[in-house]
């Protein structure tokens, strides 16, 4: 693949074009995170790092350095000084290596990556590049035309065809390319096992959990014997007639939900506890002593009764997983639907089924509304939806199996969260000292005049925050193009100093009315509502599609203020504690932006000194940041494993009828709460926004 004869021309309007990883199809890029790959038992965070490491089979230390980088761009940059030492046949084998890297990305991330490939449909896939017309294509003329060899795009199209024609078989037994000395850390790279084989094709002695990444994640949770207890059985499958699960066990039925559930509409029970629905853990009793939740108690007589075992779902957010069985008799918002299971339906089994990705896509198809983001699944539509119906004893067994596995996973997640909390506290101590004392241990200190701020270096200036920054400098107007698409930063997506989850892309039409704060690189945002969350984030990326909730104050640094330094100041314990102390409200604490603006802040007088402090904080906290990222990646991986396991078990692709609980399979309902996110959305009043 070389020379002018290989150049191709593409029209952007007719193609799937990707450049940045945060774009809709950014996951196709080798730079995209969230697609870890396991090779010879070694975990590699991105296909870019794997590809670069393959340059140096004879230099295992260089491979270790590349693979050890958290950022794929850093991995690429780290390889550059050694390019002259690449394997001598690199130019001849690099395309074969890239093809293998992409297949490994698919095998290790089947659900997410195959879905992304199939969403491109029949359109050409093109990597837009400013410099490289070998792997990608360059923009020319009017911007709608791209010209290049586009080798990466063509390899992705090749892989897409394999997925279409072979299905899951495209991700099984990935053999390394037939080239000499294909090594990782001095060892030959072997054949990679892919996803689990369908239940009818499995031998009795094979375990159910084959997926490369999930197997490693599971091993980290508990001992292998406790996890791999499910044994597949040679059980006949039949066609289901459903596109989202083509085959099911021969003994299972497919019935409409109206045959499995009745509609319950009962009001007038004001003494029952209030129930709430979380997007990950389902229905639970609202903790009235937990003052971190907004409590809406008006017109309780209109709230609907849900009997223990009933399923309640949020009409606008069931497609996101806002559904589950009531743990006790309780009340849900009038905007919810409550259904009571008939004798042949175990509501816990159906809660698992309804929360699978495939079923939630079906929910979207049956939902109705004027705006897509506000579609509702009414009872009349819900009862028409087809569902799988295993024999009732098998439903009960599936629930017991999944709850036991959930208990192991919940303990793993809790341990990882505790570690993240400890690492974050250590980083905060570094920040606190640097932004209140500076770097010179011998500097003369002066009283700041502010009790909670204490002494600061003598040459630093103390001014109200509003003198250092502009508050909410940019706002999205009401006349914004309805088709404008942006990434929405809500309260639940931010933790102290970082984003806690991938941002949702939404259109202005149908977006929450609070989606109005325009963000730019260098801004720092801090939550002014639900201030106990300590949601603070410094915007370090160049972007024109970041919009934050009005629940944030956006701080744009003024003259002589280093943006990143300001971000650290706002994260510091002294500032955060001051925000908490001045917040008003018990159940729903908030702080006025005018009050925030009056807080005194001490800053070094020159940007040079501020930049030196930033560099110091980054250097000292880099190992902590790396450890936090790795730990978060482990949590993400175990969640992916859980989702895949549930989907395979509840659709009959893995048989758990022969499973028996072991001594470690102890289920504690309170411990299962760890399956939720730290700042997960709790849907209230059916408003679908997940943020108050």
C-alpha positions as CSV (number, residue, x, y, z in Angstrom):
1,X,0.0,0.0,0.0
2,X,2.1,2.9,-1.2
3,X,2.3,5.5,-3.9
4,X,-0.1,7.8,-5.6
5,X,-2.1,4.9,-7.1
6,X,-3.3,4.0,-3.6
7,X,-4.8,7.5,-2.9
8,X,-8.5,7.6,-2.5
9,X,-11.0,10.5,-2.4
10,X,-13.8,10.7,0.2
11,X,-16.7,13.0,0.7
12,X,-17.1,13.9,4.4
13,X,-20.9,14.2,4.0
14,X,-21.1,10.6,2.8
15,X,-18.5,9.1,5.1
16,X,-17.9,8.3,8.8
17,X,-15.0,10.7,9.6
18,X,-13.2,10.6,12.9
19,X,-10.4,12.7,14.2
20,X,-10.9,13.4,18.0
21,X,-11.6,10.7,20.4
22,X,-14.4,12.6,22.0
23,X,-16.4,12.7,18.8
24,X,-19.3,10.4,18.1
25,X,-17.1,7.8,16.3
26,X,-13.9,8.7,18.2
27,X,-13.8,5.2,19.6
28,X,-12.6,4.0,16.1
29,X,-9.3,5.9,16.8
30,X,-6.3,4.0,18.1
31,X,-6.0,6.9,20.6
32,X,-9.4,6.1,22.1
33,X,-9.4,5.0,25.8
34,X,-11.8,2.5,27.2
35,X,-10.8,-0.3,24.9
36,X,-8.1,-2.2,26.9
37,X,-6.4,-5.2,25.3
38,X,-4.8,-8.2,26.9
39,X,-1.8,-9.8,25.3
40,X,0.0,-12.8,26.9
41,X,-1.7,-11.8,30.2
42,X,-0.4,-8.2,29.9
43,X,-3.0,-5.4,30.0
44,X,-2.4,-2.7,27.4
45,X,-4.7,0.4,27.7
46,X,-5.0,1.3,24.0
47,X,-4.4,-0.1,20.5
48,X,-2.1,2.8,19.9
49,X,0.2,1.7,22.7
50,X,0.1,-1.9,21.5
51,X,0.9,-0.9,17.9
52,X,3.9,1.2,19.0
53,X,5.2,-1.5,21.3
54,X,5.2,-3.9,18.4
55,X,8.0,-1.8,16.7
56,X,10.5,-3.0,19.3
57,X,10.3,-6.8,19.9
58,X,14.1,-6.7,20.5
59,X,13.8,-3.9,23.1
60,X,11.5,-5.2,25.9
61,X,12.4,-2.3,28.2
62,X,11.2,0.2,25.6
63,X,8.0,-1.9,25.2
64,X,7.5,-1.7,29.0
65,X,7.9,2.1,28.9
66,X,5.4,2.5,26.1
67,X,2.8,0.2,27.6
68,X,3.2,1.8,31.0
69,X,1.9,5.1,29.8
70,X,-1.7,6.1,30.7
71,X,-2.1,8.4,27.8
72,X,-2.0,6.9,24.2
73,X,-0.4,10.1,22.9
74,X,2.3,9.9,25.5
75,X,2.9,6.3,24.5
76,X,3.4,7.4,20.9
77,X,5.6,10.2,21.9
78,X,7.7,8.0,24.2
79,X,8.4,5.7,21.2
80,X,9.7,8.5,18.9
81,X,13.3,8.7,20.2
82,X,13.7,5.0,19.4
83,X,12.1,5.0,15.9
84,X,15.5,4.5,14.3
85,X,15.8,1.2,16.3
86,X,12.4,-0.1,15.0
87,X,12.5,-3.7,13.7
88,X,14.3,-3.6,10.3
89,X,11.2,-4.9,8.4
90,X,8.8,-2.4,10.1
91,X,7.6,-0.7,6.9
92,X,6.8,-4.1,5.4
93,X,4.9,-5.5,8.4
94,X,3.2,-2.5,9.9
95,X,-0.1,-2.9,8.1
96,X,-0.3,-6.6,9.2
97,X,0.5,-5.5,12.8
98,X,-2.2,-2.8,12.7
99,X,-4.7,-5.3,11.4
100,X,-3.9,-7.6,14.3
101,X,-4.1,-4.7,16.8
102,X,-7.6,-3.9,15.6
103,X,-8.8,-7.5,15.8
104,X,-7.4,-7.7,19.3
105,X,-9.3,-4.4,20.2
106,X,-12.5,-6.1,18.9
107,X,-11.9,-9.4,20.7
108,X,-11.3,-7.7,24.0
109,X,-14.1,-5.2,23.7
110,X,-16.6,-7.1,21.6
111,X,-19.9,-5.4,22.6
112,X,-18.7,-1.8,22.6
113,X,-16.4,-2.0,19.5
114,X,-18.6,-4.2,17.3
115,X,-21.6,-2.0,18.0
116,X,-19.5,1.1,17.0
117,X,-18.4,-0.6,13.8
118,X,-21.9,-1.6,12.9
119,X,-23.2,1.9,13.5
120,X,-21.1,3.1,10.6
121,X,-23.5,1.0,8.4
122,X,-22.2,0.9,4.8
123,X,-20.5,4.2,4.8
124,X,-16.7,4.6,4.2
125,X,-14.7,5.0,7.4
126,X,-12.1,7.7,7.2
127,X,-9.5,8.9,9.7
128,X,-9.1,12.6,9.1
129,X,-5.5,13.7,9.5
130,X,-3.7,17.0,9.2
131,X,-0.3,15.4,8.2
132,X,-0.7,11.7,7.6
133,X,-2.2,10.5,4.3
134,X,-1.0,7.0,4.7
135,X,-3.1,5.9,7.7
136,X,-5.6,8.6,7.1
137,X,-6.7,11.2,4.6
138,X,-6.1,15.0,4.5
139,X,-8.8,17.6,4.2
140,X,-8.6,19.5,0.9
141,X,-10.6,22.1,-1.0
142,X,-13.8,23.1,0.6
143,X,-13.4,20.9,3.7
144,X,-15.9,18.3,2.5
145,X,-13.2,16.4,0.5
146,X,-10.5,14.2,2.0
147,X,-7.7,12.5,0.1
148,X,-5.3,9.9,1.3
149,X,-4.6,6.2,1.4
150,X,-6.7,5.9,4.5
151,X,-5.2,2.5,5.4
152,X,-6.6,2.6,9.0
153,X,-10.1,3.4,7.7
154,X,-9.8,0.6,5.2
155,X,-8.7,-1.9,7.8
156,X,-11.7,-0.9,10.0
157,X,-14.0,-1.4,7.0
158,X,-12.5,-4.8,6.5
159,X,-13.1,-5.6,10.2
160,X,-16.7,-4.3,9.9
161,X,-17.4,-6.8,7.1
162,X,-16.0,-9.6,9.2
163,X,-18.3,-8.7,12.0
164,X,-21.3,-8.6,9.7
165,X,-20.5,-11.9,8.1
166,X,-19.1,-13.9,11.0
167,X,-20.8,-12.3,14.1
168,X,-19.0,-13.2,17.3
169,X,-16.8,-15.7,15.4
170,X,-14.9,-12.6,14.1
171,X,-13.6,-12.1,17.7
172,X,-12.5,-15.7,18.4
173,X,-9.0,-17.1,18.4
174,X,-7.1,-14.1,17.1
175,X,-3.8,-15.5,15.7
176,X,-0.8,-13.2,15.6
177,X,0.5,-12.0,12.2
178,X,2.8,-14.5,10.5
179,X,6.0,-12.5,10.9
180,X,9.2,-13.4,12.7
181,X,10.1,-12.3,16.2
182,X,6.6,-11.1,17.1
183,X,7.4,-10.7,20.8
184,X,6.1,-8.9,23.9
185,X,8.6,-8.6,26.8
186,X,10.8,-11.2,25.2
187,X,8.0,-13.9,24.7
188,X,6.3,-15.0,21.6
189,X,2.8,-13.5,21.3
190,X,0.3,-16.4,21.2
191,X,-3.3,-16.9,20.0
192,X,-5.8,-14.8,21.9
193,X,-9.0,-16.3,23.1
194,X,-12.1,-14.3,22.3
195,X,-15.6,-14.2,23.6
196,X,-17.6,-17.1,25.0
197,X,-19.0,-19.6,22.5
198,X,-22.8,-20.0,22.5
199,X,-24.1,-22.5,25.0
200,X,-25.0,-25.2,22.5
201,X,-21.4,-25.3,21.2
202,X,-19.6,-25.5,24.5
203,X,-18.1,-28.7,25.9
204,X,-19.3,-29.5,29.5
205,X,-15.9,-29.1,31.0
206,X,-15.5,-25.5,29.7
207,X,-16.1,-22.6,32.0
208,X,-18.6,-19.9,31.1
209,X,-16.4,-17.0,31.4
210,X,-13.9,-16.9,28.5
211,X,-13.6,-13.3,27.6
212,X,-10.0,-12.1,27.8
213,X,-10.6,-8.9,29.7
214,X,-13.4,-10.1,31.8
215,X,-11.5,-13.2,32.9
216,X,-8.7,-11.0,34.2
217,X,-11.1,-8.6,35.9
218,X,-12.9,-11.5,37.6
219,X,-9.6,-13.0,38.8
220,X,-8.9,-9.7,40.6
221,X,-12.2,-9.9,42.4
222,X,-12.2,-13.3,44.0
223,X,-10.5,-16.6,43.7
224,X,-11.2,-18.2,40.3
225,X,-13.2,-21.1,41.7
226,X,-15.8,-18.8,43.2
227,X,-16.3,-17.0,39.9
228,X,-16.2,-19.7,37.3
229,X,-18.7,-22.0,39.0
230,X,-21.3,-21.8,36.2
231,X,-20.9,-24.7,33.8
232,X,-22.4,-24.6,30.3
233,X,-24.6,-27.5,29.3
234,X,-25.3,-28.9,25.8
235,X,-28.8,-27.6,25.6
236,X,-30.7,-27.2,22.3
237,X,-31.3,-23.6,21.1
238,X,-34.1,-22.4,18.9
239,X,-34.8,-19.3,16.9
240,X,-36.5,-16.6,19.1
241,X,-37.9,-14.5,16.3
242,X,-36.4,-11.4,18.1
243,X,-33.7,-9.4,16.4
244,X,-32.0,-8.5,19.8
245,X,-31.6,-12.2,20.8
246,X,-31.7,-14.4,17.8
247,X,-31.6,-17.8,19.6
248,X,-32.8,-18.9,23.0
249,X,-33.0,-22.3,24.9
250,X,-35.6,-24.6,23.4
251,X,-37.5,-24.7,26.8
252,X,-37.9,-20.9,26.9
253,X,-40.9,-18.9,25.6
254,X,-41.4,-15.4,24.2
255,X,-44.4,-13.6,25.5
256,X,-45.6,-10.0,25.6
257,X,-45.2,-8.1,28.9
258,X,-48.9,-7.9,29.2
259,X,-49.0,-11.7,29.7
260,X,-46.4,-11.4,32.5
261,X,-47.4,-8.2,34.4
262,X,-50.5,-6.3,35.3
263,X,-50.8,-2.5,35.7
264,X,-51.0,-1.2,39.3
265,X,-52.4,2.2,39.9
266,X,-53.1,2.7,43.6
267,X,-52.9,5.9,45.5
268,X,-53.8,7.1,49.0
269,X,-51.1,5.4,51.1
270,X,-49.2,8.5,52.5
271,X,-47.6,6.5,55.4
272,X,-45.6,4.2,53.2
273,X,-41.9,5.1,52.6
274,X,-40.7,6.9,49.5
275,X,-38.9,4.8,46.9
276,X,-36.4,6.1,44.3
277,X,-34.9,4.6,41.2
278,X,-31.2,4.7,40.5
279,X,-29.8,4.1,37.0
280,X,-27.5,1.3,38.1
281,X,-28.9,-0.4,41.2
282,X,-32.7,-0.1,40.6
283,X,-35.3,0.7,43.1
284,X,-34.5,1.4,46.7
285,X,-35.9,3.1,49.8
286,X,-35.0,6.8,49.9
287,X,-32.9,7.4,53.0
288,X,-34.8,10.2,54.8
289,X,-31.9,10.6,57.2
290,X,-29.4,11.1,54.3
291,X,-29.5,14.8,53.8
292,X,-27.6,14.6,50.5
293,X,-30.8,14.0,48.6
294,X,-33.5,16.5,47.6
295,X,-36.7,15.4,49.2
296,X,-40.0,16.1,47.4
297,X,-42.8,15.5,49.8
298,X,-45.6,17.5,48.2
299,X,-48.9,15.7,47.4
300,X,-47.9,12.3,48.8
301,X,-51.5,11.3,48.4
302,X,-50.9,11.2,44.6
303,X,-47.9,9.0,44.8
304,X,-48.4,5.5,43.5
305,X,-48.2,2.4,45.7
306,X,-45.7,-0.3,44.7
307,X,-46.0,-3.6,46.5
308,X,-42.8,-5.5,47.4
309,X,-41.8,-7.4,44.3
310,X,-43.6,-5.0,41.9
311,X,-41.5,-3.4,39.1
312,X,-41.4,0.3,38.9
313,X,-39.8,2.3,36.1
314,X,-39.3,5.9,35.1
315,X,-41.2,6.4,31.8
316,X,-38.5,8.7,30.4
317,X,-35.4,6.9,31.6
318,X,-36.1,3.2,31.5
319,X,-34.0,3.2,28.3
320,X,-31.1,4.1,30.6
321,X,-31.8,1.5,33.3
322,X,-34.2,3.3,35.6
323,X,-36.2,0.2,36.5
324,X,-36.2,-2.4,39.2
325,X,-38.3,-4.4,41.8
326,X,-39.6,-2.6,44.9
327,X,-37.7,-4.0,47.9
328,X,-40.6,-3.1,50.3
329,X,-44.1,-1.7,50.0
330,X,-43.6,2.0,49.2
331,X,-44.5,5.0,47.1
332,X,-43.1,6.2,43.8
333,X,-43.7,9.4,41.9
334,X,-47.0,9.7,39.9
335,X,-44.7,10.0,36.8
336,X,-43.6,6.3,37.2
337,X,-45.3,3.2,36.0
338,X,-45.8,0.3,38.5
339,X,-46.4,-3.2,37.2
340,X,-47.2,-6.3,39.3
341,X,-45.7,-9.7,38.3
342,X,-47.9,-12.7,37.6
343,X,-47.0,-16.0,39.1
344,X,-44.8,-17.1,36.2
345,X,-42.6,-14.0,36.5
346,X,-39.7,-13.4,38.9
347,X,-39.5,-9.6,39.0
348,X,-35.8,-9.7,39.9
349,X,-35.0,-11.8,36.8
350,X,-36.9,-9.2,34.6
351,X,-35.2,-6.3,36.3
352,X,-31.9,-7.9,35.1
353,X,-33.3,-8.5,31.6
354,X,-34.8,-5.0,31.3
355,X,-31.5,-3.4,32.1
356,X,-29.4,-5.2,29.4
357,X,-28.3,-3.0,26.6
358,X,-30.2,-4.9,24.0
359,X,-33.5,-4.6,25.9
360,X,-33.0,-0.9,26.6
361,X,-32.7,-0.4,22.8
362,X,-36.1,-2.1,22.4
363,X,-37.5,0.3,25.0
364,X,-36.5,3.2,22.8
365,X,-38.3,1.7,19.9
366,X,-41.5,1.3,21.9
367,X,-41.3,4.8,23.5
368,X,-43.3,7.7,22.2
369,X,-42.9,11.5,22.3
370,X,-42.3,14.6,20.3
371,X,-38.7,14.9,21.2
372,X,-36.5,11.8,21.1
373,X,-34.7,12.7,24.4
374,X,-38.0,13.0,26.1
375,X,-39.8,9.9,24.8
376,X,-41.9,8.0,27.3
377,X,-42.6,4.3,27.7
378,X,-46.3,4.2,28.7
379,X,-48.0,1.1,30.1
380,X,-49.9,0.6,26.8
381,X,-46.5,0.3,25.0
382,X,-44.7,-1.6,27.7
383,X,-47.3,-4.4,27.7
384,X,-46.8,-4.9,24.0
385,X,-43.1,-5.5,24.3
386,X,-41.9,-9.1,23.9
387,X,-39.8,-10.6,26.7
388,X,-38.0,-13.9,27.3
389,X,-39.8,-16.4,29.6
390,X,-37.6,-19.1,31.1
391,X,-39.3,-21.7,33.3
392,X,-39.9,-20.1,36.7
393,X,-37.4,-22.4,38.5
394,X,-34.7,-21.3,36.0
395,X,-35.6,-17.6,36.5
396,X,-35.1,-18.1,40.3
397,X,-31.7,-19.9,39.7
398,X,-30.5,-17.1,37.4
399,X,-31.4,-14.5,40.0
400,X,-29.5,-16.4,42.7
401,X,-26.5,-16.9,40.5
402,X,-26.3,-13.2,39.4
403,X,-26.8,-11.9,43.0
404,X,-24.0,-14.1,44.2
405,X,-21.7,-12.8,41.5
406,X,-22.9,-9.2,42.2
407,X,-21.8,-9.6,45.8
408,X,-18.2,-10.5,44.7
409,X,-18.1,-7.6,42.3
410,X,-19.6,-5.1,44.8
411,X,-16.8,-6.0,47.3
412,X,-14.2,-5.5,44.6
413,X,-15.6,-2.1,43.6
414,X,-15.8,-0.9,47.3
415,X,-12.1,-1.8,47.8
416,X,-11.1,0.1,44.7
417,X,-13.2,3.1,45.7
418,X,-11.5,3.1,49.1
419,X,-8.2,3.1,47.4
420,X,-9.2,6.0,45.2
421,X,-10.3,8.0,48.2
422,X,-7.0,7.4,49.9
423,X,-5.0,8.4,46.8
424,X,-7.1,11.5,46.4
425,X,-6.5,12.6,50.0
426,X,-2.8,12.2,49.5
427,X,-2.9,14.4,46.3
428,X,-5.0,17.0,48.2
429,X,-2.3,17.3,50.8
430,X,0.2,18.2,48.1
431,X,-2.2,20.8,46.6
432,X,-3.1,22.3,50.0
433,X,0.6,23.0,50.9
434,X,1.6,24.3,47.5
435,X,-1.2,26.8,47.1
436,X,-1.0,28.1,50.7
437,X,2.7,28.1,51.3
438,X,4.4,28.1,47.8
439,X,7.6,26.2,47.1
440,X,10.2,28.2,49.1
441,X,10.3,26.8,52.6
442,X,12.3,29.8,53.9
443,X,9.8,32.4,52.6
444,X,8.5,35.0,55.1
445,X,4.8,34.5,55.9
446,X,2.3,37.2,56.8
447,X,-1.2,37.0,58.3
448,X,-3.8,36.9,55.6
449,X,-6.4,38.6,57.8
450,X,-8.7,35.7,57.1
451,X,-9.1,33.1,59.9
452,X,-9.7,30.1,57.7
453,X,-6.9,31.1,55.3
454,X,-4.2,31.6,57.9
455,X,-0.7,32.8,57.0
456,X,0.5,33.1,53.4
457,X,3.8,34.1,51.8
458,X,4.5,37.8,52.4
459,X,4.7,38.8,48.7
460,X,1.4,37.1,47.8
461,X,-1.7,39.1,47.1
462,X,-5.1,38.5,48.8
463,X,-8.2,39.6,46.9
464,X,-11.8,38.5,46.6
465,X,-12.3,35.7,44.0
466,X,-14.3,38.0,41.8
467,X,-11.2,40.2,41.4
468,X,-9.2,37.3,40.0
469,X,-11.9,35.8,37.7
470,X,-14.9,36.5,35.5
471,X,-18.0,34.5,36.7
472,X,-20.2,32.8,34.0
473,X,-18.6,34.7,31.2
474,X,-20.4,32.8,28.4
475,X,-24.0,31.6,28.2
476,X,-25.8,29.5,25.6
477,X,-28.7,31.6,24.2
478,X,-32.3,30.6,23.7
479,X,-31.8,31.2,19.9
480,X,-29.2,28.5,19.7
481,X,-29.6,26.2,16.7
482,X,-31.8,23.3,17.8
483,X,-29.5,20.8,16.1
484,X,-26.4,22.1,18.0
485,X,-24.9,19.0,19.6
486,X,-22.8,19.2,22.7
487,X,-21.3,17.3,25.6
488,X,-23.3,18.0,28.7
489,X,-21.5,18.5,32.1
490,X,-24.0,17.9,34.8
491,X,-23.4,17.7,38.6
492,X,-23.3,13.9,38.5
493,X,-20.4,13.7,36.0
494,X,-17.9,15.7,38.0
495,X,-15.8,14.8,41.1
496,X,-13.1,16.8,42.8
497,X,-10.6,17.6,40.1
498,X,-11.8,15.2,37.4
499,X,-14.7,13.9,35.4
500,X,-16.3,10.8,36.9
501,X,-17.9,9.4,33.7
502,X,-18.0,9.9,30.0
503,X,-20.0,12.9,29.1
504,X,-23.4,12.5,27.4
505,X,-23.8,14.0,23.9
506,X,-27.2,15.8,23.5
507,X,-28.8,18.2,21.2
508,X,-29.9,21.7,22.2
509,X,-33.5,20.8,21.3
510,X,-34.7,18.6,24.1
511,X,-31.7,19.4,26.4
512,X,-32.4,20.3,30.0
513,X,-33.2,24.0,30.5
514,X,-30.2,24.2,32.9
515,X,-27.7,23.3,30.1
516,X,-26.5,26.8,29.5
517,X,-22.9,27.5,30.8
518,X,-20.4,27.6,27.9
519,X,-17.0,26.2,28.8
520,X,-13.6,26.9,27.2
521,X,-10.1,25.7,28.0
522,X,-8.7,27.3,31.1
523,X,-12.1,27.5,32.9
524,X,-12.7,26.0,36.3
525,X,-16.2,25.0,37.3
526,X,-17.5,24.4,40.8
527,X,-20.9,23.2,41.9
528,X,-23.1,25.8,43.6
529,X,-25.8,23.3,44.2
530,X,-25.4,20.0,46.1
531,X,-22.2,21.5,47.3
532,X,-21.5,18.4,49.5
533,X,-20.4,16.7,46.2
534,X,-17.4,19.0,45.9
535,X,-17.8,18.8,42.1
536,X,-14.8,20.8,40.8
537,X,-13.1,20.5,37.4
538,X,-10.5,22.4,35.5
539,X,-11.1,22.3,31.7
540,X,-7.8,21.3,30.2
541,X,-8.9,20.5,26.6
542,X,-9.6,22.6,23.6
543,X,-13.3,22.2,22.9
544,X,-16.2,24.2,21.6
545,X,-18.8,21.6,22.5
546,X,-18.7,21.6,26.3
547,X,-21.8,23.0,28.1
548,X,-22.3,22.9,31.8
549,X,-25.3,23.0,34.0
550,X,-26.3,26.2,35.6
551,X,-25.7,24.3,38.9
552,X,-22.0,25.2,38.3
553,X,-20.3,28.5,38.6
554,X,-17.8,28.9,35.7
555,X,-14.6,30.7,36.7
556,X,-12.6,32.2,33.8
557,X,-9.2,33.5,35.0
558,X,-8.4,37.1,34.5
559,X,-5.1,38.9,33.9
560,X,-2.0,37.5,35.7
561,X,-3.8,34.4,36.7
562,X,-2.5,31.0,35.5
563,X,-5.6,29.0,34.7
564,X,-4.5,25.7,36.0
565,X,-3.2,27.2,39.2
566,X,-6.6,28.7,39.8
567,X,-8.1,25.2,39.4
568,X,-5.8,23.9,42.1
569,X,-6.8,26.8,44.5
570,X,-10.5,26.0,44.0
571,X,-9.8,22.3,44.8
572,X,-7.9,23.1,48.0
573,X,-9.3,22.0,51.3
574,X,-9.5,25.6,52.7
575,X,-11.6,26.8,49.7
576,X,-13.9,23.7,49.5
577,X,-14.5,23.8,53.3
578,X,-15.4,27.5,53.0
579,X,-18.0,26.7,50.3
580,X,-19.5,24.0,52.5
581,X,-19.6,26.3,55.6
582,X,-21.4,29.0,53.6
583,X,-23.9,26.8,51.8
584,X,-27.6,27.2,52.7
585,X,-30.0,24.4,53.1
586,X,-29.9,21.1,54.9
587,X,-31.4,18.6,52.4
588,X,-30.1,20.5,49.4
589,X,-27.2,22.8,50.3
590,X,-26.4,25.5,47.8
591,X,-24.3,28.7,47.7
592,X,-25.0,31.9,45.9
593,X,-22.5,32.9,43.3
594,X,-22.3,36.4,44.8
595,X,-21.1,34.8,48.1
596,X,-18.6,32.7,46.2
597,X,-17.2,35.7,44.5
598,X,-16.5,37.4,47.9
599,X,-14.3,34.7,49.2
600,X,-10.7,35.9,49.6
601,X,-8.1,34.1,47.6
602,X,-4.3,34.4,47.9
603,X,-2.2,34.2,44.7
604,X,1.5,34.7,43.9
605,X,1.8,38.0,42.0
606,X,3.4,36.6,38.9
607,X,2.3,33.9,36.5
608,X,5.8,32.5,36.5
609,X,5.6,31.6,40.2
610,X,2.1,30.2,39.7
611,X,3.4,28.0,36.8
612,X,6.3,26.7,38.9
613,X,3.8,25.7,41.6
614,X,1.6,24.0,39.0
615,X,4.6,22.1,37.7
616,X,5.5,21.0,41.2
617,X,2.0,19.7,41.9
618,X,1.9,17.8,38.7
619,X,5.3,16.2,39.3
620,X,4.5,15.2,42.9
621,X,1.0,14.0,42.2
622,X,1.7,12.2,38.9
623,X,2.2,8.7,40.5
624,X,-1.1,9.3,42.4
625,X,-2.9,10.4,39.3
626,X,-1.6,7.3,37.4
627,X,-2.7,5.0,40.2
628,X,-6.2,6.7,40.3
629,X,-6.6,6.2,36.5
630,X,-5.6,2.6,36.7
631,X,-7.9,1.9,39.6
632,X,-10.8,3.6,37.8
633,X,-10.0,1.6,34.7
634,X,-10.3,-1.6,36.8
635,X,-13.7,-0.5,38.1
636,X,-14.8,0.2,34.6
637,X,-13.5,-3.2,33.4
638,X,-15.4,-5.1,36.1
639,X,-18.6,-3.2,35.3
640,X,-18.2,-4.2,31.7
641,X,-17.6,-7.8,32.8
642,X,-20.8,-7.7,34.9
643,X,-22.9,-6.3,32.1
644,X,-21.7,-9.0,29.7
645,X,-22.2,-11.7,32.2
646,X,-25.8,-10.6,32.9
647,X,-26.6,-10.3,29.2
648,X,-25.3,-13.8,28.5
649,X,-27.1,-15.4,31.5
650,X,-30.5,-13.8,31.2
651,X,-30.8,-14.5,27.5
652,X,-29.8,-18.1,27.9
653,X,-26.4,-18.0,26.2
654,X,-24.8,-19.3,29.3
655,X,-26.5,-22.0,31.3
656,X,-26.4,-21.7,35.1
657,X,-28.9,-24.4,36.0
658,X,-26.2,-26.6,37.5
659,X,-24.6,-23.9,39.6
660,X,-24.5,-24.3,43.3
661,X,-23.5,-21.5,45.7
662,X,-20.1,-21.9,47.5
663,X,-19.1,-20.8,51.0
664,X,-18.0,-17.4,49.6
665,X,-21.2,-16.7,47.8
666,X,-22.7,-14.6,50.6
667,X,-25.1,-11.9,49.5
668,X,-25.5,-8.8,51.7
669,X,-28.1,-6.4,50.3
670,X,-26.4,-3.4,51.9
671,X,-23.1,-4.3,50.4
672,X,-24.7,-4.5,46.9
673,X,-25.1,-0.7,47.1
674,X,-21.5,-0.5,46.0
675,X,-22.6,-1.5,42.5
676,X,-23.9,2.0,42.1
677,X,-21.8,5.0,41.0
678,X,-20.3,7.4,43.6
679,X,-22.4,10.2,42.2
680,X,-24.9,8.1,40.2
681,X,-28.1,9.7,38.9
682,X,-31.2,9.1,41.0
683,X,-34.4,9.8,39.0
684,X,-37.0,11.8,40.9
685,X,-40.3,13.1,39.8
686,X,-39.8,11.4,36.4
687,X,-38.1,14.6,35.0
688,X,-35.4,12.6,33.3
689,X,-32.6,15.1,34.1
690,X,-31.0,13.2,36.9
691,X,-29.9,16.5,38.5
692,X,-31.8,18.9,40.7
